[in-house]
Amino acid sequence: MNFALILFVLTVFTGVLWVADKLVFRKQRLARASRLLADFDARNRAALDRHEPIVEQERKSLDDGTVRQPVWLEYTASFFPVILVVFLLRSFLFEPFRIPSGSMVPTLEIGDLILVNKYEYGIRLPVINKKVVELGRPQRGDVMVFRYPLNTTQDYIKRVVGLPGDRVEYVNKQLTINGQLIPMQKIEPYYDPERMRTYPQFAETLDATQHGLIVDELVPAGMGREQPGNTHPGACQYSGSGVVCQVPAGHYFMMGDNRDNSEDSRFWGFVPDENIVGRAFFIWMNFGNMGRIGGFR
């Protein structure tokens, strides 16, 4: 379901009715009210001159009932300002997402409700996702939401590991970028309550960003082979010890922090710039763990 398209259609639909009400329907109601009140006043002049409460209340009810929006407008046009604000906030500033899988553990857990910055990587037109204002580009270490290249109706979230032109090697569960070994420091083990298992955890430093990652010692280092439909067939070389990829221009190499439980660029290819949604930066709720609130890297 393309929620952005649905919200856009609702905004346009309610906006048209809102404008029509301001320019046409309200004037018609006011004109009708004026006619009905003039007729009412002519028939009840004496009572109105005596300020009889019942008659005055009847006149007020007639006025209110005639001027009031009909139900079909009340539940469409009247919601336009709220829908417009939601549409603008979601399209150009911040968009909420829910984490559906454990591919970004330990940084993000299943059920985390997060916010995504929509403008940091440039202003994009809603629905078609076309960039119209260049503000910045993804950096190594950013946690990024993007449209899955093999099915753009799905949103994925991974960490930016390789930039355009980078040579990315993930061999024997050790990351190397452009010939430089990425430092890893072993820290306290991570306990996964979903699987009721403990995994080795490391602090990895990508440029200026240090983040946690976990590995599964039971999973072999070899990557097998690329998936059918890979965005750039042949751009990665697979072996029994890992994978080596050359990132094409205008594309990004993405990996999950749960390195042995993440379907990412190692398998399906690279993320083009036009598929970028934004940078994830804040957890605002997790109904399974109410204490998970705050920023992350």
C-alpha positions as CSV (number, residue, x, y, z in Angstrom):
1,M,0.0,0.0,0.0
2,N,1.5,3.4,-1.0
3,F,0.5,5.5,1.9
4,A,2.1,8.6,0.5
5,L,-0.1,8.4,-2.6
6,I,-3.2,7.8,-0.5
7,L,-2.4,10.8,1.7
8,F,-1.7,12.9,-1.5
9,V,-5.1,12.0,-3.0
10,L,-6.9,12.7,0.3
11,T,-5.1,16.1,0.5
12,V,-6.2,17.0,-3.0
13,F,-9.7,15.7,-2.6
14,T,-10.4,17.5,0.7
15,G,-8.6,20.6,-0.5
16,V,-10.8,20.9,-3.6
17,L,-13.9,20.6,-1.4
18,W,-12.5,23.1,1.2
19,V,-11.9,25.7,-1.6
20,A,-15.3,25.0,-3.1
21,D,-16.9,25.5,0.3
22,K,-15.1,28.8,0.8
23,L,-15.8,30.2,-2.7
24,V,-19.2,28.6,-3.5
25,F,-21.0,26.5,-0.9
26,R,-20.7,28.8,2.0
27,K,-22.0,31.8,0.0
28,Q,-25.0,29.7,-1.1
29,R,-25.7,28.8,2.5
30,L,-25.5,32.4,3.6
31,A,-27.8,33.6,0.8
32,R,-30.3,30.9,1.7
33,A,-30.1,31.8,5.4
34,S,-30.7,35.4,4.5
35,R,-33.8,34.6,2.6
36,L,-35.2,32.2,5.3
37,L,-34.5,34.7,8.1
38,A,-36.1,37.6,6.2
39,D,-39.2,35.4,5.7
40,F,-39.1,34.4,9.4
41,D,-38.7,38.0,10.6
42,A,-41.7,39.1,8.4
43,R,-43.9,36.3,9.9
44,N,-42.8,36.9,13.5
45,R,-42.2,40.6,13.7
46,A,-44.4,41.3,16.6
47,A,-43.0,38.4,18.7
48,L,-39.4,39.5,17.9
49,D,-40.2,43.1,18.9
50,R,-41.4,41.7,22.2
51,H,-38.1,39.7,22.5
52,E,-40.0,36.5,23.2
53,P,-37.3,33.9,24.1
54,I,-38.9,30.9,22.2
55,V,-39.1,32.9,19.0
56,E,-35.6,34.3,19.3
57,Q,-34.3,30.8,20.0
58,E,-36.1,29.5,17.0
59,R,-34.6,32.2,14.8
60,K,-31.1,31.4,16.1
61,S,-31.6,27.7,15.4
62,L,-32.8,28.4,11.9
63,D,-29.8,30.6,11.3
64,D,-27.3,28.0,12.7
65,G,-28.9,25.1,10.9
66,T,-28.9,26.9,7.5
67,V,-25.3,28.2,7.7
68,R,-23.8,25.0,9.1
69,Q,-21.9,22.7,6.8
70,P,-23.7,19.6,5.7
71,V,-22.4,16.3,7.0
72,W,-20.7,15.4,3.8
73,L,-18.7,18.6,3.9
74,E,-18.1,18.5,7.6
75,Y,-16.4,15.1,7.3
76,T,-14.4,16.0,4.2
77,A,-13.5,19.7,3.7
78,S,-13.3,20.5,7.4
79,F,-10.4,17.9,7.7
80,F,-8.4,19.5,5.0
81,P,-6.2,21.8,7.2
82,V,-5.2,18.8,9.4
83,I,-4.6,16.5,6.5
84,L,-2.5,19.2,4.8
85,V,-0.3,19.7,7.8
86,V,0.2,15.9,8.1
87,F,1.0,15.7,4.4
88,L,3.6,18.5,4.5
89,L,5.3,17.2,7.7
90,R,5.4,13.7,6.4
91,S,6.5,14.6,2.9
92,F,9.2,17.2,3.6
93,L,10.2,17.1,7.3
94,F,9.8,13.8,9.3
95,E,8.1,10.5,8.6
96,P,7.4,7.7,11.1
97,F,8.3,4.1,10.4
98,R,8.0,0.9,12.4
99,I,10.9,-1.6,12.5
100,P,9.5,-5.0,11.3
101,S,12.6,-7.2,11.5
102,G,15.7,-7.8,13.5
103,S,18.2,-7.0,10.7
104,M,19.3,-3.8,12.5
105,V,19.8,-5.3,15.9
106,P,21.4,-4.1,18.2
107,T,20.8,-0.5,17.0
108,L,17.1,-1.0,16.3
109,E,14.8,-3.7,17.7
110,I,11.6,-5.2,16.3
111,G,8.7,-2.9,17.1
112,D,10.7,0.3,17.4
113,L,8.8,3.3,16.1
114,I,11.3,5.7,14.6
115,L,11.4,9.1,12.9
116,V,13.1,9.7,9.6
117,N,14.6,13.0,8.5
118,K,13.2,13.6,5.0
119,Y,15.1,16.8,4.1
120,E,18.7,16.1,5.2
121,Y,19.5,14.4,1.8
122,G,17.6,16.9,-0.2
123,I,14.0,18.0,-0.8
124,R,12.0,15.5,-2.8
125,L,8.6,15.7,-4.4
126,P,6.2,13.4,-2.6
127,V,4.9,10.3,-4.3
128,I,7.3,10.4,-7.3
129,N,10.3,10.9,-4.9
130,K,12.1,13.2,-7.3
131,K,14.8,15.4,-5.8
132,V,14.3,19.1,-6.5
133,V,16.7,20.7,-4.0
134,E,20.1,19.3,-3.1
135,L,20.9,19.7,0.6
136,G,23.2,16.9,1.4
137,R,24.2,13.3,0.7
138,P,24.3,10.1,2.8
139,Q,27.5,9.5,4.7
140,R,29.1,6.3,5.8
141,G,27.6,5.1,9.0
142,D,24.2,6.8,8.5
143,V,21.1,4.7,9.2
144,M,19.0,5.2,6.1
145,V,15.5,4.3,4.9
146,F,15.1,3.6,1.2
147,R,12.8,1.9,-1.3
148,Y,13.9,-1.7,-1.8
149,P,15.3,-1.7,-5.4
150,L,13.8,-5.0,-6.3
151,N,10.3,-3.9,-5.1
152,T,9.9,-0.1,-4.6
153,T,6.6,-0.5,-2.8
154,Q,8.6,-1.8,0.2
155,D,10.7,0.4,2.5
156,Y,14.0,-1.0,3.9
157,I,16.3,0.3,6.6
158,K,20.0,-0.4,6.7
159,R,23.3,1.3,7.4
160,V,25.2,3.1,4.7
161,V,28.5,1.3,4.4
162,G,29.7,2.0,0.8
163,L,29.5,5.4,-1.0
164,P,29.5,5.7,-4.8
165,G,32.8,4.5,-6.2
166,D,33.9,2.6,-3.0
167,R,35.3,-0.9,-3.1
168,V,33.6,-2.8,-0.2
169,E,35.0,-6.1,1.0
170,Y,33.3,-8.2,3.7
171,V,35.6,-11.2,4.1
172,N,35.7,-13.5,7.2
173,K,33.2,-11.2,8.8
174,Q,35.6,-8.2,8.7
175,L,34.7,-5.1,6.7
176,T,37.3,-3.3,4.5
177,I,36.5,-0.2,2.5
178,N,38.9,1.0,-0.2
179,G,41.6,-1.2,1.2
180,Q,41.3,0.2,4.7
181,L,40.2,-2.3,7.5
182,I,37.3,-0.9,9.5
183,P,38.2,-1.1,13.2
184,M,36.1,-3.3,15.4
185,Q,36.2,-3.6,19.2
186,K,34.6,-6.4,21.1
187,I,32.2,-5.3,23.7
188,E,29.7,-7.0,26.0
189,P,27.6,-9.8,24.4
190,Y,24.1,-9.0,23.1
191,Y,21.2,-11.0,24.4
192,D,18.4,-11.3,21.8
193,P,15.1,-11.9,23.7
194,E,13.3,-12.8,20.4
195,R,15.6,-15.8,19.8
196,M,16.7,-16.3,23.4
197,R,20.3,-16.3,22.4
198,T,23.5,-14.4,23.2
199,Y,25.6,-13.1,20.3
200,P,29.1,-11.6,20.2
201,Q,28.8,-7.8,19.9
202,F,31.3,-5.3,18.5
203,A,31.7,-1.5,18.3
204,E,32.5,-0.6,14.6
205,T,33.7,2.8,13.5
206,L,32.6,4.0,10.1
207,D,34.2,7.4,9.5
208,A,33.0,9.5,12.5
209,T,30.2,7.1,13.4
210,Q,30.6,4.4,16.0
211,H,27.8,1.8,16.3
212,G,27.1,-1.6,17.6
213,L,26.8,-4.8,15.5
214,I,26.4,-8.5,16.2
215,V,27.7,-11.6,14.5
216,D,26.4,-15.1,14.6
217,E,29.3,-17.5,15.1
218,L,27.2,-20.4,13.8
219,V,26.8,-18.8,10.4
220,P,29.7,-19.5,7.9
221,A,31.6,-16.5,6.6
222,G,30.9,-17.4,2.9
223,M,28.2,-15.4,1.2
224,G,26.9,-17.9,-1.4
225,R,25.8,-16.1,-4.5
226,E,23.9,-13.0,-5.5
227,Q,20.1,-13.2,-5.7
228,P,18.2,-13.3,-9.0
229,G,17.3,-9.8,-10.1
230,N,20.4,-8.2,-8.6
231,T,20.5,-4.5,-9.4
232,H,24.1,-4.9,-10.9
233,P,24.8,-8.5,-11.8
234,G,28.5,-9.3,-11.7
235,A,29.4,-6.2,-9.6
236,C,30.2,-8.4,-6.6
237,Q,32.5,-11.4,-6.4
238,Y,31.5,-14.2,-4.0
239,S,33.8,-16.7,-2.3
240,G,33.8,-19.1,0.6
241,S,35.2,-16.4,2.8
242,G,32.9,-13.4,1.8
243,V,32.1,-10.9,-0.9
244,V,33.8,-8.0,-2.7
245,C,31.7,-5.3,-4.4
246,Q,32.4,-2.2,-6.4
247,V,29.8,0.4,-5.7
248,P,28.5,2.0,-9.0
249,A,28.2,5.8,-9.4
250,G,25.0,7.3,-7.9
251,H,24.5,4.2,-5.7
252,Y,25.0,3.1,-2.1
253,F,26.1,-0.2,-0.4
254,M,23.9,-1.0,2.6
255,M,24.3,-3.5,5.4
256,G,22.4,-4.4,8.5
257,D,24.0,-4.2,11.9
258,N,22.8,-7.8,12.5
259,R,25.4,-8.9,10.0
260,D,24.4,-12.6,9.7
261,N,20.7,-12.0,9.7
262,S,20.3,-9.2,7.1
263,E,19.2,-9.3,3.5
264,D,21.2,-6.4,2.2
265,S,23.4,-5.1,-0.6
266,R,25.6,-8.2,-0.3
267,F,22.8,-10.2,-1.9
268,W,20.5,-7.9,-4.0
269,G,22.8,-5.1,-5.1
270,F,22.9,-1.3,-4.6
271,V,20.5,1.5,-3.7
272,P,20.2,4.3,-6.3
273,D,19.9,7.9,-5.1
274,E,16.3,8.2,-6.3
275,N,15.3,5.4,-3.9
276,I,16.4,7.3,-0.8
277,V,13.7,8.2,1.7
278,G,15.7,9.8,4.5
279,R,18.0,9.3,7.5
280,A,16.6,7.5,10.6
281,F,17.6,9.2,13.8
282,F,15.2,8.9,16.7
283,I,13.2,6.1,18.5
284,W,10.0,7.6,19.9
285,M,8.2,4.5,21.1
286,N,8.3,0.7,21.4
287,F,5.2,-0.8,22.9
288,G,7.1,-3.9,23.9
289,N,9.8,-1.9,25.7
290,M,8.6,1.5,26.8
291,G,12.1,2.6,27.8
292,R,13.4,2.6,24.2
293,I,13.1,6.3,23.5
294,G,15.9,8.5,22.2
295,G,18.4,9.2,19.4
296,F,20.7,6.6,17.9
297,R,23.6,6.4,15.4
